[in-house]
Amino acid sequence: MAQIPRQHDRPASTHKRAFSYLRVSSAGQVNTDYDPEGISLPAQRSAIQRRAAELGAEIVAEFVEPGRSATTVDGRPVFREMMARLKAEKSVDYVLVYARSRLHRNSIDAAITKRDLRSAGVTLISVMDYTEDSAIGDLVATVLDGVNEYQSRASGADIAYKMGQKIIRGGSVGRAPIGYLNVRETFEGREVRTVAVDPVRGPLVRMAFELYATGTYGFHALIAALSDAGLRTRPTKRFPIGTSISLNSLGNLLRDRYYLGLVSLRGVEYQGRHEPLVSPEVFDRVQQMLESRRAGGVRERTHNHYLKGVVWCHRCKRRLMVMRGKSHTGDLHFYYFCRGRQQHACDLPYLPIARVEAAVIDNYATIALPADLRDNLTSRVGELLAESAGMSAELRTQVKDQLATLDRQEDRFLDLVGDPDWPQDKIAARLRKVRDERDRLARQLNDSDAPRLDEAAETMLYLLGLLADPQELYRRAGQQGRRALDQAFFAKIYFDSDDDGPYVAADELSDLVFPLVNEVRNDSGGAMGAAAAGEPSPALAGSSKPPLVEVPGIEPGSFVVLSGLLRAQLTMSLLGPPTHVSKFGRRAQSLINLAARSP
């Protein structure tokens, strides 16, 4: 039986007052019964009430902390509230708990709490533990608090080790990300907790990667498309049908390597047992798109326009932005204006969007290729394909040698994992780099070179077809088609204005078309040179002369704005960011560079 503590400056009274404190460690312990409190909390309350009756004390306040860990008091607001009331009221005799482990699993916090309770003249009563206000009672309490802390830390270390081993074997730990479901399967008579593809959200997550990889979707547009397709977050009490995915969640999703079928532990990646939702090629293209848009500063606004991010000010080399204006009659008008004007650093006037669009159409006439040059390049592509066929065996041998070297490097790094004398974060980063490179080379080895080169050649030949009359192609394209062409052909288009209105003062060609178009512009005397735009990349003059050659292979009556704009094999390369082209685009670009240098 617990002894009544010494009373500190309180009036004598036979009526004892008590606070009760109830806690469970996780929310899962609460949601386990028809009772909303689950099973543990009512059981603790019943035992505490019986103990209070034995002491002849009235429970004047109950403090319930569901789903909170006792490793520290920092994350337990209800406990801190109880201690604050004890110090303020100084009229409480007992704090009743079911067990000391419900109050503490940290011996330091336990000692501090014991000091504060004694200062307030309060005795801690544990229903399940020996309690006595004496030297022996203090000794027992100290030992129990140390044992509770040991059990907590040992249990945590054991769980962490087992979870780590599960990850190393390819398993998934915790709640599955959107697109997957936590499921239970029966395997050889045992229940196994694993992860399976969500039949509803999984295909939509795959669609999110594929749409963003095209380069035609920003985050806002992608969220709208996914919401229209039916992608919602998991239901919650607050949102029973879920919500649209947020901007931050979408960014994390597009960067999550879990969708490649990988799991990670302390920075080291392992092949997971779950089904990948995204191929490495699409995932890499998405990362390139994310990086290029972050570096290029492409931002989405309420007033969207297909030229945003492409048009720049020729005077101060800042980006042009869209603004809305209203006339005295209430009509709305949209303009491009220089960001430097906001900062009082540029005097470029406002440019009506319709006239900017017309100037860009005129500029497309300057990148057309003459028929004789296209014929010469086509012949050169055939020669290059014949030359590269003989190099295939040698390249495969080189790739195999590189794979063997990477295998040896991986073995050396694996020997260092766990060695305290080596920085584990750097070893993990190097291992990841080695494995990514090995996977890339393995895919390259498994691919057949001939079909890839054929596809690259087809890409280039189709590009040559587009450059026969790009102005007419651009004029007849829709907004998304024009944006795709702008990204494929130009890095930047610089605008200025005079008495006649806005005009293209210079432009920078994309890496894909620069080797082809630059020579033609130089020979025709239309180039202004890099100094004209003040940029290290080539900046070339536009022209208002209309083209005289029809677009080959496109019938006016059957031209489709978006779906028919580019062939399937060009979709990913021409719709990608200007500074990052796809695998086929890079092969095509290599052919273009070689062909453009040939006599």
C-alpha positions in Angstrom: 0.0 0.0 0.0 1.4 3.4 -1.0 2.1 5.8 1.8 0.6 9.3 1.7 3.2 11.9 0.7 4.2 14.9 2.8 1.9 17.8 2.0 3.6 21.1 1.0 1.7 24.2 2.2 -1.7 22.7 1.6 -4.7 22.7 4.0 -5.3 19.4 5.7 -8.1 17.4 4.2 -9.3 13.8 4.2 -10.6 14.2 0.7 -7.9 13.0 -1.8 -7.8 14.2 -5.4 -6.1 12.4 -8.3 -5.3 12.8 -11.9 -5.3 9.7 -14.2 -3.1 9.3 -17.2 -3.8 6.8 -20.0 -1.6 6.2 -23.1 -1.2 3.8 -26.0 1.8 3.8 -28.3 0.1 3.7 -31.7 -3.1 4.7 -33.3 -3.5 1.1 -34.3 -4.1 0.2 -30.7 -7.1 2.5 -30.6 -8.9 1.4 -33.7 -9.2 -2.3 -32.7 -12.7 -2.6 -31.4 -16.3 -1.3 -31.7 -15.4 1.1 -28.9 -13.7 4.1 -30.6 -11.0 3.9 -27.8 -10.2 0.3 -28.7 -9.4 -2.2 -26.0 -6.3 -1.0 -24.2 -7.6 2.4 -23.0 -10.8 1.1 -21.4 -8.8 -1.6 -19.7 -6.4 0.9 -18.3 -9.2 3.2 -17.1 -11.0 0.3 -15.3 -7.8 -0.7 -13.4 -7.0 2.9 -12.5 -10.6 3.5 -11.2 -10.4 0.4 -8.9 -7.0 1.6 -7.5 -8.4 5.1 -6.9 -11.3 3.5 -4.9 -8.8 1.6 -2.8 -6.9 4.8 -2.0 -10.2 6.7 -1.3 -9.3 9.2 -4.0 -11.5 11.0 -6.5 -10.3 11.2 -10.0 -10.9 14.9 -10.8 -9.2 14.9 -14.3 -8.4 12.2 -16.9 -5.6 12.7 -19.4 -5.7 10.4 -22.4 -2.9 10.3 -25.0 -3.7 7.9 -27.8 -1.1 6.9 -30.4 1.9 8.6 -28.7 5.4 7.1 -27.9 6.8 7.4 -24.4 10.4 7.6 -25.5 10.4 11.4 -24.8 7.9 13.9 -23.4 8.5 16.3 -26.3 5.9 14.5 -28.5 3.3 14.2 -25.8 1.3 17.4 -25.4 -1.3 15.9 -23.1 1.4 14.8 -20.6 2.9 18.3 -20.7 -0.6 19.7 -20.1 -1.1 17.5 -17.0 2.3 18.5 -15.5 1.5 22.2 -16.0 -1.9 21.8 -14.2 -0.2 19.9 -11.3 2.3 22.8 -10.8 -0.4 25.4 -11.1 -3.2 23.9 -8.9 -1.1 22.2 -6.2 -4.2 20.5 -4.8 -3.7 17.0 -6.3 -2.5 14.1 -4.2 -1.9 11.3 -6.8 -1.2 10.7 -10.4 -2.5 7.3 -11.3 -1.2 5.2 -14.2 -1.7 1.6 -15.3 2.1 1.0 -15.4 5.2 3.2 -15.2 5.9 2.3 -18.9 2.7 4.1 -19.8 4.2 7.3 -18.3 7.9 6.9 -19.3 10.2 4.8 -21.4 13.1 7.1 -20.8 15.0 7.1 -17.5 16.0 10.7 -17.7 12.5 12.0 -18.2 11.3 9.7 -15.4 13.8 11.2 -13.0 12.8 14.8 -14.0 9.1 13.9 -13.6 9.7 12.3 -10.2 11.5 15.6 -9.0 8.6 17.7 -10.4 5.9 15.5 -8.7 7.7 15.6 -5.4 8.0 19.4 -5.6 4.3 19.6 -6.1 3.6 17.1 -3.2 2.2 14.5 -5.6 2.7 10.7 -5.4 2.9 8.6 -8.6 0.8 5.4 -8.2 1.3 2.6 -10.7 -1.4 -0.1 -10.7 0.9 -2.8 -12.0 4.2 -1.8 -10.4 5.4 -1.8 -6.8 4.9 1.8 -5.4 6.1 3.1 -2.1 7.3 6.6 -1.0 10.5 5.3 0.5 14.1 4.6 -0.3 13.2 1.1 -1.4 10.4 2.4 -3.5 12.7 4.9 -5.2 15.2 2.1 -5.9 12.5 -0.1 -7.4 11.1 2.8 -9.5 14.6 3.6 -10.8 15.2 0.0 -11.8 11.8 -0.3 -13.4 12.4 2.9 -15.4 15.8 1.6 -16.6 14.3 -1.7 -17.6 11.5 0.0 -19.5 14.0 2.2 -21.4 16.1 -0.9 -22.2 13.1 -2.8 -23.4 12.0 0.1 -25.6 15.4 0.6 -27.2 16.1 -3.1 -27.6 12.7 -3.6 -29.2 13.3 -0.7 -31.5 16.7 -2.0 -32.5 15.3 -5.5 -33.1 12.4 -4.1 -35.3 14.8 -1.9 -37.2 17.1 -4.8 -37.9 14.3 -7.1 -39.1 12.8 -4.4 -41.2 16.3 -3.7 -42.7 16.7 -7.4 -43.6 13.3 -7.4 -45.2 14.3 -4.4 -47.4 17.6 -6.1 -48.3 15.6 -9.1 -49.5 13.4 -6.8 -51.6 10.5 -6.4 -49.3 8.6 -3.1 -48.7 8.3 -1.6 -45.2 5.5 0.8 -44.1 2.6 2.1 -46.0 2.8 1.5 -49.8 3.0 4.7 -51.9 0.1 5.7 -54.1 -0.3 3.3 -57.0 0.3 0.2 -54.7 -1.6 -1.5 -51.9 -0.5 -3.2 -48.8 -1.9 -6.8 -49.0 -1.7 -10.1 -47.2 -1.0 -13.2 -49.2 -0.8 -16.9 -48.2 2.5 -18.5 -49.1 3.2 -22.1 -48.2 0.6 -21.9 -45.4 2.0 -18.7 -44.0 0.5 -15.2 -44.1 2.9 -12.8 -45.8 2.5 -9.0 -45.8 3.5 -7.6 -49.1 2.7 -5.0 -51.8 0.7 -5.3 -54.9 -0.2 -2.9 -57.7 -3.4 -0.9 -57.0 -5.6 -1.9 -60.0 -7.3 1.5 -59.9 -4.4 4.0 -59.1 -1.5 2.0 -60.5 -2.3 2.6 -64.2 -2.9 6.3 -63.4 0.5 6.6 -61.7 2.1 5.1 -64.8 0.1 7.6 -66.9 1.5 10.4 -64.8 5.0 9.5 -65.7 4.3 9.0 -69.4 2.4 12.3 -69.7 5.0 14.3 -68.0 7.8 12.7 -70.0 6.2 14.1 -73.2 7.1 17.7 -72.1 3.7 19.0 -72.9 2.4 18.9 -69.3 3.3 21.1 -66.4 2.3 20.2 -62.8 -1.0 22.0 -62.8 -2.0 20.6 -66.2 -0.9 17.1 -65.2 -2.9 17.2 -62.0 -6.0 18.3 -63.9 -5.5 15.4 -66.4 -5.0 12.8 -63.7 -8.0 14.1 -61.8 -10.1 13.8 -64.9 -8.9 10.3 -65.3 -9.9 9.4 -61.8 -6.7 9.6 -59.7 -7.6 10.4 -56.1 -5.7 10.0 -52.8 -6.7 7.3 -50.4 -9.9 8.0 -48.5 -9.6 9.5 -45.0 -12.2 10.4 -42.3 -12.0 14.0 -43.4 -12.0 13.2 -47.2 -14.0 10.0 -47.6 -13.6 9.9 -51.4 -10.0 11.2 -51.3 -8.7 14.4 -53.0 -6.7 15.4 -56.1 -3.0 14.8 -55.7 -1.1 18.0 -54.4 1.7 19.7 -56.2 4.2 18.6 -53.6 3.0 15.0 -53.6 3.2 15.0 -57.4 6.8 16.2 -57.4 7.8 13.5 -54.8 6.0 10.9 -56.9 7.8 11.7 -60.1 11.2 11.5 -58.2 10.4 8.3 -56.3 12.6 5.4 -57.5 10.3 2.9 -55.8 8.2 3.0 -59.0 11.3 1.5 -60.8 10.9 -1.5 -58.6 13.7 -0.5 -56.2 13.8 -0.2 -52.4 16.4 1.6 -50.4 18.1 1.2 -46.9 20.4 4.0 -45.6 21.1 5.2 -49.1 21.7 1.8 -50.7 19.3 0.5 -53.3 18.1 -3.0 -53.7 15.9 -4.7 -56.2 12.4 -4.9 -54.8 9.9 -7.7 -55.0 7.1 -5.4 -56.1 6.2 -4.9 -59.7 7.7 -1.7 -61.3 5.2 0.8 -62.7 7.7 2.7 -64.8 10.5 1.7 -67.2 14.0 3.1 -66.6 13.8 5.0 -69.9 10.6 6.8 -69.0 11.8 7.5 -65.5 15.2 8.9 -66.7 13.3 11.1 -69.2 11.1 12.5 -66.4 14.1 13.3 -64.3 15.7 15.1 -67.2 12.5 17.0 -67.7 12.3 18.0 -64.0 15.9 19.2 -64.0 15.6 21.1 -67.3 12.5 22.9 -66.1 14.0 23.8 -62.8 17.1 25.1 -64.5 15.3 26.8 -67.3 12.8 28.5 -64.9 9.7 27.3 -66.8 6.8 28.3 -64.5 3.1 27.9 -64.8 0.8 30.9 -64.6 -2.9 31.5 -64.7 -2.4 33.0 -68.2 -0.9 30.2 -70.1 0.5 30.5 -73.6 2.4 28.0 -75.8 5.3 30.5 -76.4 6.0 31.0 -72.6 9.5 29.9 -71.8 10.7 30.3 -75.4 10.4 34.0 -76.0 13.0 36.3 -74.4 13.8 40.0 -74.5 16.6 40.9 -76.9 17.5 44.1 -75.0 18.2 42.7 -71.5 18.1 39.0 -72.1 15.3 38.4 -69.6 12.3 36.2 -70.1 9.1 37.6 -71.5 5.9 37.0 -69.4 2.2 37.1 -70.1 -0.1 39.8 -68.7 -3.7 40.7 -69.2 -5.0 44.2 -70.0 -8.5 45.6 -70.3 -9.6 48.3 -72.6 -11.9 51.2 -71.7 -14.7 49.2 -73.4 -14.1 46.2 -71.1 -12.4 44.0 -73.8 -9.5 41.8 -72.6 -6.2 41.9 -74.3 -3.1 39.8 -73.6 0.5 41.0 -74.0 4.1 39.8 -73.6 6.2 42.0 -71.4 9.8 41.9 -70.3 10.5 40.8 -66.7 13.2 43.6 -66.6 10.5 46.1 -67.1 9.1 45.1 -63.7 12.5 45.8 -62.2 12.9 49.1 -64.1 15.8 47.7 -65.9 14.4 47.4 -69.5 12.4 49.6 -71.8 11.0 47.0 -74.1 7.4 48.0 -74.8 4.4 45.7 -74.3 4.1 43.2 -77.2 0.6 42.1 -78.3 0.5 38.3 -78.3 -1.1 38.1 -81.7 1.8 40.0 -83.3 4.3 37.9 -81.4 2.7 34.8 -82.7 2.8 36.2 -86.3 6.5 37.1 -85.9 7.4 33.6 -84.8 5.6 32.1 -87.8 7.6 34.4 -90.0 10.8 33.2 -88.3 10.1 29.6 -89.1 10.8 30.3 -92.7 14.5 30.8 -91.8 15.0 27.2 -90.8 13.8 25.5 -94.0 16.4 23.4 -95.8 16.8 23.4 -99.6 15.9 20.2 -101.4 19.5 19.5 -102.6 20.9 19.7 -99.1 18.2 17.3 -97.8 19.0 14.9 -100.6 22.7 15.0 -99.8 22.1 14.4 -96.1 19.8 11.5 -96.8 22.5 9.8 -98.9 25.0 10.5 -96.1 22.8 8.9 -93.6 22.7 5.7 -95.6 26.5 5.7 -95.8 26.8 6.2 -92.0 24.5 3.3 -91.3 26.6 1.0 -93.4 29.8 2.2 -91.6 28.3 1.8 -88.1 27.1 -1.8 -88.8 30.7 -3.0 -88.9 31.4 -1.4 -85.5 28.6 -3.3 -83.7 30.7 -6.3 -82.6 33.6 -4.1 -81.4 31.2 -1.9 -79.3 29.6 -5.0 -77.8 33.0 -6.2 -76.7 33.8 -2.8 -75.1 30.5 -2.8 -73.3 31.2 -6.3 -71.8 34.6 -5.2 -70.6 33.0 -2.1 -68.9 30.5 -4.3 -67.2 33.2 -6.6 -65.9 35.0 -3.5 -64.5 31.9 -2.2 -62.8 31.3 -5.6 -61.2 34.7 -5.5 -59.7 34.1 -2.0 -58.4 30.8 -3.0 -56.9 32.5 -5.9 -55.0 35.1 -3.6 -53.6 32.5 -1.1 -52.4 30.4 -3.9 -50.9 33.4 -5.0 -48.8 33.4 -1.5 -47.3 29.7 -1.5 -46.3 29.5 -1.5 -42.5 33.2 -0.6 -42.0 33.1 2.3 -39.5 36.4 3.7 -40.9 34.7 4.5 -44.2 32.0 7.2 -44.8 28.9 5.1 -45.4 27.0 7.8 -47.2 29.7 8.2 -49.8 30.0 4.4 -50.2 26.2 4.3 -50.7 26.3 7.0 -53.3 29.2 5.3 -55.2 27.4 2.0 -55.1 24.3 3.6 -56.5 26.3 5.3 -59.3 28.0 2.0 -60.2 24.7 0.1 -60.3 23.0 2.7 -62.4 25.8 2.7 -64.9 25.9 -1.1 -64.9 22.1 -1.2 -65.5 22.5 1.3 -68.4 25.3 -0.8 -70.0 23.3 -4.0 -69.6 20.3 -2.5 -71.3 22.6 -1.2 -74.1 24.1 -4.7 -74.4 20.7 -6.4 -74.6 19.5 -3.9 -77.2 20.1 -4.7 -80.8 22.1 -1.9 -82.4 20.8 -2.3 -85.9 17.1 -1.5 -85.1 18.1 1.4 -82.9 20.2 2.9 -85.7 17.4 2.3 -88.1 15.0 4.2 -85.8 17.5 7.0 -85.3 17.9 7.3 -89.1 14.2 7.3 -89.5 14.0 10.1 -86.9 16.5 12.1 -88.8 14.9 11.6 -92.2 11.5 12.6 -90.7 13.2 15.7 -89.2 14.6 16.5 -92.7 11.0 16.3 -93.9 9.8 18.7 -91.3 12.6 21.1 -92.3 11.4 21.2 -95.9 8.7 23.7 -95.0 8.5 24.2 -91.2 6.7 27.4 -91.5 3.6 25.8 -93.1 3.8 23.0 -90.6 3.9 25.4 -87.7 1.1 27.6 -89.2 -1.3 24.7 -89.4 -0.5 23.2 -86.0 -2.5 23.7 -82.8 -1.2 25.3 -79.6 0.2 22.1 -78.2 1.7 21.2 -81.6 3.3 24.6 -81.8 4.8 24.3 -78.4 6.2 20.9 -79.3 7.8 22.3 -82.4 9.2 25.4 -80.5 10.9 23.1 -78.0 12.3 20.8 -80.8 13.7 23.6 -83.0 14.6 26.5 -80.7 16.2 27.1 -77.3 15.3 30.8 -77.2 13.7 33.3 -79.5 14.7 36.9 -78.8 12.2 39.7 -79.4 12.6 43.5 -79.9 10.2 46.2 -81.2 10.3 49.2 -83.4 7.8 51.5 -85.0 6.4 48.6 -87.0 5.8 46.5 -83.9 7.5 43.4 -82.5 9.9 41.3 -84.5 12.3 38.4 -83.9 15.7 40.0 -83.4 17.6 36.7 -83.0 17.1 33.1 -81.9 19.1 30.2 -80.5 18.6 26.9 -82.3 18.2 23.7 -80.4 21.1 21.2 -80.3 19.1 18.8 -82.5 18.7 21.1 -85.5 21.6 23.5 -85.1 24.1 21.5 -87.2 21.6 21.4 -90.1 20.2 24.9 -90.1 23.2 26.9 -89.1 25.2 26.2 -92.3 22.2 27.1 -94.5 21.7 30.4 -92.6 25.4 31.2 -92.9 25.5 30.5 -96.6 22.4 32.6 -97.2 23.8 35.5 -95.3 20.9 35.5 -92.9 22.9 34.8 -89.7 23.5 37.6 -87.2 26.0 35.6 -85.1 26.1 34.9 -81.4 27.0 38.4 -80.5 23.7 39.6 -81.7 21.9 37.9 -78.9 24.7 38.3 -76.4 24.6 34.5 -75.7 27.3 31.9 -76.1 24.9 29.7 -78.1 24.3 30.6 -81.8 21.7 33.4 -82.3 20.4 33.8 -85.8 18.2 36.2 -87.6 14.7 35.6 -88.6 13.0 36.4 -91.9 9.5 37.4 -93.0 9.8 35.8 -96.4 7.1 33.2 -97.0 8.1 29.6 -97.8 7.6 28.2 -101.3 7.8 24.5 -100.7 4.9 22.3 -99.5 5.2 20.1 -96.5 5.9 16.6 -97.8 3.7 13.7 -96.6 1.0 15.9 -95.1 -2.3 16.3 -96.9 -4.1 19.6 -96.0 -7.4 17.8 -95.7 -6.2 15.2 -93.3 -3.8 17.1 -91.1 -4.5 16.5 -87.4 -3.3 19.1 -85.0 -1.8 17.1 -82.1 -2.0 13.4 -82.6 -0.9 13.6 -86.3 1.8 16.3 -85.7 4.7 13.9 -85.0 5.2 10.3 -85.7 5.3 7.8 -82.9 9.1 7.4 -83.1 9.6 11.1 -82.8 7.1 11.7 -79.9 9.6 11.4 -77.1 12.6 13.1 -78.7 10.9 16.1 -80.2 8.5 16.7 -77.2 11.4 16.5 -74.8 13.2 19.6 -73.4 15.6 21.3 -75.7 18.7 20.5 -73.7 17.8 16.8 -73.0 16.8 14.6 -76.0 15.8 11.0 -75.8 17.9 7.9 -76.7 16.7 8.1 -80.3 17.1 11.8 -80.4 20.8 11.5 -79.3 21.4 8.9 -82.0 19.7 11.0 -84.5 21.7 14.1 -83.4 25.0 12.1 -83.8 24.0 11.2 -87.3 23.0 14.9 -88.0 26.4 16.1 -86.7 28.3 13.6 -88.9 26.1 14.3 -92.0 26.3 18.0 -91.6 30.1 17.9 -91.5 30.4 15.7 -94.6 31.3 17.4 -97.9 
